[in-house]
Structure formats: C-alpha cells, structure tokens
Amino acid sequence: MPIPHDSGGPRKILPREFLYYDEKNVRESIEKYIMEHNEKIFNQIRQRGKEFTTDKVEHQLHQAITDTSGRQDS
C-alpha cells in the first residue's frame, strides 16, 4: 500500500495515520504502517476503496449533475 500525501482523494479514503503531511513524517508514517499492517486494516482499506469504483463515481457524478440541473432558481 502506498503512503500518500494527506490531501485530495487519498485523505477521503485511507485512514489518516497512513498519510503523510510533510517530508518529516513520511518515515514515521511508513514505519507505522509496517508495524501495524495486518489483515484487518488491509481489508478495511480495500472495502473503503470499493466505494470509489469507476461505475460508482460516474453514477454519483451523474446523479449530482441531474439533481443540480433539475432545480430551478427562485
């Protein structure tokens, strides 16, 4: 599993303790992941990632556009 920067999409998907925010804590984040990596954490991350499949994201985007375009300004 990569240790991504604490910004953008990864911030919404991965547990915060496996993100880094600057170069100083990259090593700490990697060591934490190695020490705490276990099947339970891995499965939790995989399940969360399944919420962001192409089909689901496209559906949610389409729904948001449809909802927005269906509204009338007052």
PASEBA-1860 file (N, C-alpha, C; in nm, 3 decimals):
! residues 74
1> MPIPHDSG> 0.084/-0.118/0.000/0.000/0.000/0.000/0.088/0.123/0.000 ~ 0.056/0.220/-0.085/0.134/0.344/-0.083/0.102/0.427/0.041 ~ 0.193/0.515/0.076/0.172/0.612/0.183/0.157/0.746/0.111 ~ 0.034/0.787/0.081/0.014/0.910/0.003/0.013/1.036/0.089 ~ 0.020/1.149/0.021/0.014/1.279/0.088/-0.126/1.299/0.146 ~ -0.132/1.370/0.257/-0.259/1.397/0.328/-0.333/1.512/0.259 ~ -0.381/1.485/0.138/-0.456/1.586/0.063/-0.538/1.515/-0.043 ~ -0.633/1.585/-0.099/-0.711/1.532/-0.209/-0.785/1.404/-0.179
9> GPRKILPR> -0.795/1.318/-0.281/-0.870/1.194/-0.272/-0.824/1.097/-0.164 ~ -0.692/1.072/-0.153/-0.649/0.976/-0.052/-0.695/1.010/0.090 ~ -0.705/1.138/0.119/-0.749/1.182/0.252/-0.890/1.131/0.283 ~ -0.972/1.116/0.180/-1.111/1.074/0.199/-1.126/0.922/0.205 ~ -1.022/0.850/0.164/-1.033/0.705/0.154/-0.955/0.633/0.263 ~ -0.831/0.672/0.283/-0.741/0.599/0.371/-0.744/0.649/0.515 ~ -0.712/0.560/0.608/-0.700/0.604/0.747/-0.592/0.712/0.758 ~ -0.620/0.816/0.832/-0.529/0.931/0.842/-0.390/0.893/0.891
17> EFLYYDEK> -0.382/0.790/0.974/-0.250/0.754/1.026/-0.156/0.699/0.920 ~ -0.207/0.668/0.801/-0.122/0.618/0.693/-0.099/0.722/0.584 ~ -0.126/0.848/0.615/-0.099/0.958/0.523/0.016/1.040/0.579 ~ 0.089/1.108/0.493/0.192/1.197/0.543/0.156/1.340/0.505 ~ 0.200/1.436/0.584/0.169/1.575/0.556/0.293/1.655/0.522 ~ 0.411/1.607/0.556/0.535/1.670/0.513/0.646/1.567/0.515 ~ 0.760/1.607/0.462/0.871/1.514/0.449/0.920/1.461/0.583 ~ 0.898/1.537/0.689/0.945/1.496/0.820/0.872/1.372/0.873
25> NVRESIEK> 0.744/1.359/0.839/0.671/1.245/0.895/0.650/1.130/0.796 ~ 0.712/1.136/0.677/0.699/1.026/0.582/0.756/0.898/0.644 ~ 0.875/0.906/0.697/0.937/0.787/0.756/0.852/0.731/0.870 ~ 0.802/0.821/0.953/0.716/0.779/1.065/0.591/0.708/1.015 ~ 0.530/0.762/0.911/0.409/0.701/0.854/0.438/0.563/0.797 ~ 0.550/0.549/0.728/0.587/0.420/0.669/0.615/0.318/0.780 ~ 0.689/0.360/0.881/0.718/0.269/0.992/0.591/0.227/1.064 ~ 0.500/0.320/1.082/0.373/0.290/1.149/0.295/0.187/1.067
33> YIMEHNEK> 0.291/0.208/0.936/0.220/0.113/0.851/0.282/-0.027/0.861 ~ 0.416/-0.033/0.853/0.483/-0.163/0.859/0.455/-0.232/0.992 ~ 0.460/-0.156/1.101/0.440/-0.214/1.233/0.295/-0.257/1.256 ~ 0.201/-0.178/1.203/0.060/-0.203/1.232/-0.013/-0.277/1.120 ~ 0.055/-0.298/1.009/-0.011/-0.363/0.897/-0.060/-0.501/0.940 ~ -0.185/-0.521/0.918/-0.241/-0.653/0.943/-0.361/-0.674/0.851 ~ -0.411/-0.791/0.851/-0.520/-0.828/0.761/-0.643/-0.740/0.782 ~ -0.675/-0.709/0.907/-0.794/-0.629/0.937/-0.785/-0.490/0.874
41> IFNQIRQR> -0.672/-0.422/0.893/-0.655/-0.288/0.836/-0.660/-0.295/0.684 ~ -0.590/-0.393/0.627/-0.588/-0.409/0.483/-0.729/-0.427/0.428 ~ -0.809/-0.512/0.491/-0.945/-0.537/0.446/-1.033/-0.413/0.460 ~ -1.015/-0.337/0.567/-1.092/-0.214/0.586/-1.063/-0.115/0.473 ~ -0.937/-0.103/0.439/-0.898/-0.010/0.332/-0.952/-0.059/0.198 ~ -0.944/-0.188/0.172/-0.997/-0.243/0.047/-1.147/-0.218/0.036 ~ -1.221/-0.241/0.144/-1.366/-0.219/0.142/-1.398/-0.072/0.114 ~ -1.325/0.017/0.178/-1.346/0.161/0.157/-1.316/0.198/0.012
49> GKEFTTDK> -1.211/0.139/-0.044/-1.173/0.166/-0.182/-1.278/0.122/-0.282 ~ -1.355/0.019/-0.249/-1.460/-0.030/-0.339/-1.572/0.071/-0.357 ~ -1.580/0.169/-0.268/-1.680/0.274/-0.283/-1.643/0.372/-0.394 ~ -1.522/0.360/-0.448/-1.473/0.456/-0.546/-1.443/0.391/-0.680 ~ -1.521/0.290/-0.716/-1.503/0.229/-0.848/-1.548/0.329/-0.954 ~ -1.503/0.308/-1.075/-1.539/0.398/-1.185/-1.691/0.407/-1.200 ~ -1.759/0.293/-1.195/-1.904/0.292/-1.211/-1.973/0.374/-1.101 ~ -1.930/0.354/-0.977/-1.994/0.425/-0.867/-1.967/0.575/-0.873
57> VEHQLHQA> -1.844/0.613/-0.907/-1.811/0.755/-0.916/-1.888/0.819/-1.031 ~ -1.895/0.751/-1.145/-1.971/0.804/-1.259/-2.118/0.820/-1.223 ~ -2.174/0.721/-1.154/-2.314/0.727/-1.113/-2.338/0.846/-1.019 ~ -2.250/0.862/-0.921/-2.266/0.973/-0.827/-2.251/1.108/-0.896 ~ -2.158/1.117/-0.991/-2.141/1.242/-1.066/-2.264/1.270/-1.151 ~ -2.314/1.168/-1.219/-2.435/1.184/-1.300/-2.552/1.228/-1.212 ~ -2.566/1.165/-1.096/-2.674/1.200/-1.004/-2.662/1.345/-0.957 ~ -2.541/1.387/-0.925/-2.521/1.525/-0.880/-2.554/1.625/-0.989
65> ITDTSGRQ> -2.516/1.594/-1.114/-2.548/1.683/-1.226/-2.697/1.685/-1.251 ~ -2.760/1.569/-1.248/-2.905/1.560/-1.268/-2.980/1.637/-1.161 ~ -2.939/1.619/-1.036/-3.005/1.690/-0.924/-2.989/1.840/-0.939 ~ -2.871/1.884/-0.978/-2.844/2.027/-0.991/-2.919/2.086/-1.110 ~ -2.920/2.017/-1.223/-2.985/2.071/-1.342/-3.136/2.068/-1.332 ~ -3.188/1.986/-1.243/-3.334/1.976/-1.224/-3.390/2.084/-1.133 ~ -3.303/2.157/-1.067/-3.350/2.262/-0.976/-3.373/2.391/-1.052 ~ -3.468/2.465/-1.007/-3.498/2.597/-1.068/-3.458/2.704/-0.967
73> DS> -3.393/2.807/-1.016/-3.358/2.920/-0.929/-3.486/2.994/-0.891 ~ -3.493/3.035/-0.766/-3.611/3.107/-0.719/-3.602/3.253/-0.751
END
